[in-house]
Amino acid sequence: MVLVGRQAPDFTAAAVLGNGDIVENFNFAEFTKGKKAVVFFYPLDFTFVCPSD
């Protein structure tokens, strides 16, 4: 588990950026190099992960 204030592990994944661009091979370490970042994950609405939401 990554906690607030700790360094997040590097990962590569498909991502949608704040400007709406879709990036197939988004690399977290490369994108955030020298910057602070907030990482937010949200499962698709009505998926099996959150059946009560």
PDB file of N, CA, C and O in Angstrom:
ATOM      1  N   MET A   1       0.845  -1.173   0.000  1.00  0.00           N
ATOM      2  CA  MET A   1       0.000   0.000   0.000  1.00  0.00           C
ATOM      3  C   MET A   1       0.895   1.242   0.000  1.00  0.00           C
ATOM      4  O   MET A   1       1.858   1.321   0.764  1.00  0.00           O
ATOM      5  N   VAL A   2       0.575   2.195  -0.850  1.00  0.00           N
ATOM      6  CA  VAL A   2       1.308   3.451  -0.913  1.00  0.00           C
ATOM      7  C   VAL A   2       0.552   4.476  -0.068  1.00  0.00           C
ATOM      8  O   VAL A   2      -0.659   4.636  -0.215  1.00  0.00           O
ATOM      9  N   LEU A   3       1.261   5.157   0.804  1.00  0.00           N
ATOM     10  CA  LEU A   3       0.640   6.133   1.689  1.00  0.00           C
ATOM     11  C   LEU A   3       0.924   7.556   1.226  1.00  0.00           C
ATOM     12  O   LEU A   3       1.838   7.786   0.435  1.00  0.00           O
ATOM     13  N   VAL A   4       0.137   8.511   1.723  1.00  0.00           N
ATOM     14  CA  VAL A   4       0.327   9.920   1.392  1.00  0.00           C
ATOM     15  C   VAL A   4       1.736  10.345   1.782  1.00  0.00           C
ATOM     16  O   VAL A   4       2.201  10.059   2.885  1.00  0.00           O
ATOM     17  N   GLY A   5       2.399  11.022   0.875  1.00  0.00           N
ATOM     18  CA  GLY A   5       3.745  11.509   1.130  1.00  0.00           C
ATOM     19  C   GLY A   5       4.852  10.550   0.742  1.00  0.00           C
ATOM     20  O   GLY A   5       6.021  10.933   0.721  1.00  0.00           O
ATOM     21  N   ARG A   6       4.508   9.320   0.438  1.00  0.00           N
ATOM     22  CA  ARG A   6       5.505   8.326   0.024  1.00  0.00           C
ATOM     23  C   ARG A   6       5.607   8.305  -1.496  1.00  0.00           C
ATOM     24  O   ARG A   6       4.682   8.702  -2.205  1.00  0.00           O
ATOM     25  N   GLN A   7       6.748   7.834  -1.976  1.00  0.00           N
ATOM     26  CA  GLN A   7       6.940   7.727  -3.419  1.00  0.00           C
ATOM     27  C   GLN A   7       6.126   6.559  -3.966  1.00  0.00           C
ATOM     28  O   GLN A   7       6.174   5.453  -3.428  1.00  0.00           O
ATOM     29  N   ALA A   8       5.383   6.811  -5.030  1.00  0.00           N
ATOM     30  CA  ALA A   8       4.582   5.766  -5.667  1.00  0.00           C
ATOM     31  C   ALA A   8       5.480   4.903  -6.543  1.00  0.00           C
ATOM     32  O   ALA A   8       6.468   5.398  -7.084  1.00  0.00           O
ATOM     33  N   PRO A   9       5.153   3.623  -6.690  1.00  0.00           N
ATOM     34  CA  PRO A   9       5.942   2.763  -7.574  1.00  0.00           C
ATOM     35  C   PRO A   9       5.726   3.155  -9.037  1.00  0.00           C
ATOM     36  O   PRO A   9       4.677   3.689  -9.398  1.00  0.00           O
ATOM     37  N   ASP A  10       6.715   2.886  -9.861  1.00  0.00           N
ATOM     38  CA  ASP A  10       6.593   3.172 -11.283  1.00  0.00           C
ATOM     39  C   ASP A  10       5.662   2.148 -11.927  1.00  0.00           C
ATOM     40  O   ASP A  10       5.631   0.986 -11.522  1.00  0.00           O
ATOM     41  N   PHE A  11       4.907   2.585 -12.927  1.00  0.00           N
ATOM     42  CA  PHE A  11       4.052   1.671 -13.691  1.00  0.00           C
ATOM     43  C   PHE A  11       3.849   2.242 -15.087  1.00  0.00           C
ATOM     44  O   PHE A  11       4.012   3.440 -15.317  1.00  0.00           O
ATOM     45  N   THR A  12       3.492   1.369 -16.002  1.00  0.00           N
ATOM     46  CA  THR A  12       3.146   1.758 -17.364  1.00  0.00           C
ATOM     47  C   THR A  12       1.770   1.191 -17.658  1.00  0.00           C
ATOM     48  O   THR A  12       1.521   0.004 -17.445  1.00  0.00           O
ATOM     49  N   ALA A  13       0.868   2.046 -18.152  1.00  0.00           N
ATOM     50  CA  ALA A  13      -0.507   1.622 -18.415  1.00  0.00           C
ATOM     51  C   ALA A  13      -1.153   2.598 -19.389  1.00  0.00           C
ATOM     52  O   ALA A  13      -0.611   3.671 -19.654  1.00  0.00           O
ATOM     53  N   ALA A  14      -2.314   2.223 -19.921  1.00  0.00           N
ATOM     54  CA  ALA A  14      -3.111   3.154 -20.713  1.00  0.00           C
ATOM     55  C   ALA A  14      -3.691   4.183 -19.753  1.00  0.00           C
ATOM     56  O   ALA A  14      -4.032   3.854 -18.617  1.00  0.00           O
ATOM     57  N   ALA A  15      -3.804   5.441 -20.211  1.00  0.00           N
ATOM     58  CA  ALA A  15      -4.295   6.494 -19.327  1.00  0.00           C
ATOM     59  C   ALA A  15      -5.002   7.577 -20.125  1.00  0.00           C
ATOM     60  O   ALA A  15      -4.750   7.756 -21.317  1.00  0.00           O
ATOM     61  N   VAL A  16      -5.891   8.297 -19.449  1.00  0.00           N
ATOM     62  CA  VAL A  16      -6.523   9.488 -20.004  1.00  0.00           C
ATOM     63  C   VAL A  16      -5.984  10.670 -19.211  1.00  0.00           C
ATOM     64  O   VAL A  16      -6.140  10.722 -17.991  1.00  0.00           O
ATOM     65  N   LEU A  17      -5.358  11.610 -19.888  1.00  0.00           N
ATOM     66  CA  LEU A  17      -4.767  12.768 -19.234  1.00  0.00           C
ATOM     67  C   LEU A  17      -5.816  13.843 -18.982  1.00  0.00           C
ATOM     68  O   LEU A  17      -6.929  13.772 -19.502  1.00  0.00           O
ATOM     69  N   GLY A  18      -5.454  14.832 -18.184  1.00  0.00           N
ATOM     70  CA  GLY A  18      -6.374  15.900 -17.816  1.00  0.00           C
ATOM     71  C   GLY A  18      -6.918  16.685 -18.992  1.00  0.00           C
ATOM     72  O   GLY A  18      -8.020  17.229 -18.915  1.00  0.00           O
ATOM     73  N   ASN A  19      -6.166  16.754 -20.079  1.00  0.00           N
ATOM     74  CA  ASN A  19      -6.627  17.481 -21.270  1.00  0.00           C
ATOM     75  C   ASN A  19      -7.467  16.605 -22.204  1.00  0.00           C
ATOM     76  O   ASN A  19      -7.878  17.051 -23.275  1.00  0.00           O
ATOM     77  N   GLY A  20      -7.721  15.348 -21.790  1.00  0.00           N
ATOM     78  CA  GLY A  20      -8.533  14.439 -22.588  1.00  0.00           C
ATOM     79  C   GLY A  20      -7.752  13.529 -23.513  1.00  0.00           C
ATOM     80  O   GLY A  20      -8.331  12.632 -24.125  1.00  0.00           O
ATOM     81  N   ASP A  21      -6.448  13.739 -23.628  1.00  0.00           N
ATOM     82  CA  ASP A  21      -5.625  12.869 -24.473  1.00  0.00           C
ATOM     83  C   ASP A  21      -5.582  11.457 -23.900  1.00  0.00           C
ATOM     84  O   ASP A  21      -5.469  11.271 -22.689  1.00  0.00           O
ATOM     85  N   ILE A  22      -5.673  10.465 -24.784  1.00  0.00           N
ATOM     86  CA  ILE A  22      -5.556   9.065 -24.381  1.00  0.00           C
ATOM     87  C   ILE A  22      -4.149   8.603 -24.729  1.00  0.00           C
ATOM     88  O   ILE A  22      -3.715   8.723 -25.875  1.00  0.00           O
ATOM     89  N   VAL A  23      -3.435   8.073 -23.736  1.00  0.00           N
ATOM     90  CA  VAL A  23      -2.061   7.615 -23.912  1.00  0.00           C
ATOM     91  C   VAL A  23      -2.040   6.109 -23.680  1.00  0.00           C
ATOM     92  O   VAL A  23      -2.394   5.644 -22.597  1.00  0.00           O
ATOM     93  N   GLU A  24      -1.628   5.345 -24.688  1.00  0.00           N
ATOM     94  CA  GLU A  24      -1.617   3.882 -24.571  1.00  0.00           C
ATOM     95  C   GLU A  24      -0.509   3.375 -23.654  1.00  0.00           C
ATOM     96  O   GLU A  24      -0.721   2.420 -22.907  1.00  0.00           O
ATOM     97  N   ASN A  25       0.667   3.995 -23.696  1.00  0.00           N
ATOM     98  CA  ASN A  25       1.805   3.552 -22.883  1.00  0.00           C
ATOM     99  C   ASN A  25       2.262   4.675 -21.964  1.00  0.00           C
ATOM    100  O   ASN A  25       3.376   5.181 -22.098  1.00  0.00           O
ATOM    101  N   PHE A  26       1.410   5.058 -21.044  1.00  0.00           N
ATOM    102  CA  PHE A  26       1.728   6.110 -20.078  1.00  0.00           C
ATOM    103  C   PHE A  26       2.701   5.553 -19.050  1.00  0.00           C
ATOM    104  O   PHE A  26       2.411   4.549 -18.399  1.00  0.00           O
ATOM    105  N   ASN A  27       3.865   6.204 -18.898  1.00  0.00           N
ATOM    106  CA  ASN A  27       4.853   5.785 -17.904  1.00  0.00           C
ATOM    107  C   ASN A  27       4.855   6.806 -16.774  1.00  0.00           C
ATOM    108  O   ASN A  27       5.196   7.971 -16.979  1.00  0.00           O
ATOM    109  N   PHE A  28       4.475   6.363 -15.586  1.00  0.00           N
ATOM    110  CA  PHE A  28       4.314   7.253 -14.439  1.00  0.00           C
ATOM    111  C   PHE A  28       5.599   7.994 -14.082  1.00  0.00           C
ATOM    112  O   PHE A  28       5.575   9.210 -13.896  1.00  0.00           O
ATOM    113  N   ALA A  29       6.711   7.285 -13.985  1.00  0.00           N
ATOM    114  CA  ALA A  29       7.981   7.912 -13.586  1.00  0.00           C
ATOM    115  C   ALA A  29       8.427   8.955 -14.606  1.00  0.00           C
ATOM    116  O   ALA A  29       8.915  10.021 -14.230  1.00  0.00           O
ATOM    117  N   GLU A  30       8.264   8.656 -15.885  1.00  0.00           N
ATOM    118  CA  GLU A  30       8.668   9.588 -16.939  1.00  0.00           C
ATOM    119  C   GLU A  30       7.799  10.845 -16.928  1.00  0.00           C
ATOM    120  O   GLU A  30       8.306  11.955 -17.087  1.00  0.00           O
ATOM    121  N   PHE A  31       6.505  10.672 -16.742  1.00  0.00           N
ATOM    122  CA  PHE A  31       5.564  11.788 -16.778  1.00  0.00           C
ATOM    123  C   PHE A  31       5.706  12.706 -15.568  1.00  0.00           C
ATOM    124  O   PHE A  31       5.522  13.918 -15.686  1.00  0.00           O
ATOM    125  N   THR A  32       6.031  12.143 -14.409  1.00  0.00           N
ATOM    126  CA  THR A  32       6.092  12.929 -13.174  1.00  0.00           C
ATOM    127  C   THR A  32       7.504  13.323 -12.771  1.00  0.00           C
ATOM    128  O   THR A  32       7.699  13.882 -11.692  1.00  0.00           O
ATOM    129  N   LYS A  33       8.471  13.049 -13.596  1.00  0.00           N
ATOM    130  CA  LYS A  33       9.871  13.326 -13.248  1.00  0.00           C
ATOM    131  C   LYS A  33      10.041  14.781 -12.804  1.00  0.00           C
ATOM    132  O   LYS A  33       9.769  15.710 -13.565  1.00  0.00           O
ATOM    133  N   GLY A  34      10.497  14.963 -11.560  1.00  0.00           N
ATOM    134  CA  GLY A  34      10.733  16.293 -11.023  1.00  0.00           C
ATOM    135  C   GLY A  34       9.489  17.044 -10.592  1.00  0.00           C
ATOM    136  O   GLY A  34       9.573  18.217 -10.230  1.00  0.00           O
ATOM    137  N   LYS A  35       8.312  16.380 -10.625  1.00  0.00           N
ATOM    138  CA  LYS A  35       7.055  17.035 -10.257  1.00  0.00           C
ATOM    139  C   LYS A  35       6.360  16.236  -9.163  1.00  0.00           C
ATOM    140  O   LYS A  35       6.649  15.055  -8.965  1.00  0.00           O
ATOM    141  N   LYS A  36       5.456  16.877  -8.465  1.00  0.00           N
ATOM    142  CA  LYS A  36       4.594  16.172  -7.518  1.00  0.00           C
ATOM    143  C   LYS A  36       3.337  15.759  -8.272  1.00  0.00           C
ATOM    144  O   LYS A  36       2.942  16.416  -9.236  1.00  0.00           O
ATOM    145  N   ALA A  37       2.706  14.668  -7.833  1.00  0.00           N
ATOM    146  CA  ALA A  37       1.534  14.166  -8.543  1.00  0.00           C
ATOM    147  C   ALA A  37       0.522  13.584  -7.570  1.00  0.00           C
ATOM    148  O   ALA A  37       0.873  13.116  -6.487  1.00  0.00           O
ATOM    149  N   VAL A  38      -0.732  13.623  -7.976  1.00  0.00           N
ATOM    150  CA  VAL A  38      -1.811  12.945  -7.266  1.00  0.00           C
ATOM    151  C   VAL A  38      -2.270  11.817  -8.177  1.00  0.00           C
ATOM    152  O   VAL A  38      -2.597  12.048  -9.341  1.00  0.00           O
ATOM    153  N   VAL A  39      -2.295  10.600  -7.651  1.00  0.00           N
ATOM    154  CA  VAL A  39      -2.701   9.436  -8.437  1.00  0.00           C
ATOM    155  C   VAL A  39      -4.096   9.029  -7.983  1.00  0.00           C
ATOM    156  O   VAL A  39      -4.332   8.813  -6.795  1.00  0.00           O
ATOM    157  N   PHE A  40      -5.015   8.926  -8.934  1.00  0.00           N
ATOM    158  CA  PHE A  40      -6.407   8.605  -8.629  1.00  0.00           C
ATOM    159  C   PHE A  40      -6.863   7.494  -9.561  1.00  0.00           C
ATOM    160  O   PHE A  40      -6.730   7.604 -10.780  1.00  0.00           O
ATOM    161  N   PHE A  41      -7.393   6.440  -8.995  1.00  0.00           N
ATOM    162  CA  PHE A  41      -7.919   5.327  -9.782  1.00  0.00           C
ATOM    163  C   PHE A  41      -9.408   5.211  -9.529  1.00  0.00           C
ATOM    164  O   PHE A  41      -9.853   5.324  -8.387  1.00  0.00           O
ATOM    165  N   TYR A  42     -10.179   4.988 -10.569  1.00  0.00           N
ATOM    166  CA  TYR A  42     -11.624   4.857 -10.441  1.00  0.00           C
ATOM    167  C   TYR A  42     -12.089   3.744 -11.373  1.00  0.00           C
ATOM    168  O   TYR A  42     -11.861   3.820 -12.580  1.00  0.00           O
ATOM    169  N   PRO A  43     -12.741   2.707 -10.831  1.00  0.00           N
ATOM    170  CA  PRO A  43     -13.258   1.652 -11.711  1.00  0.00           C
ATOM    171  C   PRO A  43     -14.464   2.170 -12.494  1.00  0.00           C
ATOM    172  O   PRO A  43     -15.144   3.098 -12.056  1.00  0.00           O
ATOM    173  N   LEU A  44     -14.712   1.587 -13.609  1.00  0.00           N
ATOM    174  CA  LEU A  44     -15.848   1.959 -14.439  1.00  0.00           C
ATOM    175  C   LEU A  44     -17.143   1.829 -13.647  1.00  0.00           C
ATOM    176  O   LEU A  44     -17.289   0.892 -12.862  1.00  0.00           O
ATOM    177  N   ASP A  45     -18.082   2.747 -13.835  1.00  0.00           N
ATOM    178  CA  ASP A  45     -19.370   2.670 -13.145  1.00  0.00           C
ATOM    179  C   ASP A  45     -20.050   1.332 -13.407  1.00  0.00           C
ATOM    180  O   ASP A  45     -19.981   0.785 -14.508  1.00  0.00           O
ATOM    181  N   PHE A  46     -20.697   0.825 -12.386  1.00  0.00           N
ATOM    182  CA  PHE A  46     -21.497  -0.401 -12.452  1.00  0.00           C
ATOM    183  C   PHE A  46     -20.683  -1.642 -12.806  1.00  0.00           C
ATOM    184  O   PHE A  46     -21.221  -2.590 -13.379  1.00  0.00           O
ATOM    185  N   THR A  47     -19.396  -1.646 -12.473  1.00  0.00           N
ATOM    186  CA  THR A  47     -18.580  -2.834 -12.686  1.00  0.00           C
ATOM    187  C   THR A  47     -18.704  -3.760 -11.487  1.00  0.00           C
ATOM    188  O   THR A  47     -19.196  -3.352 -10.435  1.00  0.00           O
ATOM    189  N   PHE A  48     -18.271  -4.978 -11.634  1.00  0.00           N
ATOM    190  CA  PHE A  48     -18.365  -5.967 -10.567  1.00  0.00           C
ATOM    191  C   PHE A  48     -17.520  -5.586  -9.354  1.00  0.00           C
ATOM    192  O   PHE A  48     -17.783  -6.056  -8.247  1.00  0.00           O
ATOM    193  N   VAL A  49     -16.510  -4.743  -9.550  1.00  0.00           N
ATOM    194  CA  VAL A  49     -15.643  -4.328  -8.443  1.00  0.00           C
ATOM    195  C   VAL A  49     -16.448  -3.607  -7.370  1.00  0.00           C
ATOM    196  O   VAL A  49     -16.183  -3.781  -6.181  1.00  0.00           O
ATOM    197  N   CYS A  50     -17.417  -2.808  -7.769  1.00  0.00           N
ATOM    198  CA  CYS A  50     -18.227  -2.025  -6.820  1.00  0.00           C
ATOM    199  C   CYS A  50     -19.715  -2.262  -7.077  1.00  0.00           C
ATOM    200  O   CYS A  50     -20.394  -1.358  -7.564  1.00  0.00           O
ATOM    201  N   PRO A  51     -20.239  -3.439  -6.769  1.00  0.00           N
ATOM    202  CA  PRO A  51     -21.631  -3.726  -7.101  1.00  0.00           C
ATOM    203  C   PRO A  51     -22.638  -2.895  -6.315  1.00  0.00           C
ATOM    204  O   PRO A  51     -23.790  -2.782  -6.735  1.00  0.00           O
ATOM    205  N   SER A  52     -22.236  -2.308  -5.181  1.00  0.00           N
ATOM    206  CA  SER A  52     -23.193  -1.546  -4.382  1.00  0.00           C
ATOM    207  C   SER A  52     -23.204  -0.061  -4.733  1.00  0.00           C
ATOM    208  O   SER A  52     -24.024   0.684  -4.197  1.00  0.00           O
ATOM    209  N   ASP A  53     -22.319   0.386  -5.616  1.00  0.00           N
ATOM    210  CA  ASP A  53     -22.270   1.814  -5.967  1.00  0.00           C
ATOM    211  C   ASP A  53     -23.152   2.116  -7.149  1.00  0.00           C
ATOM    212  O   ASP A  53     -23.233   3.265  -7.581  1.00  0.00           O
TER     213      ASP A  53
END
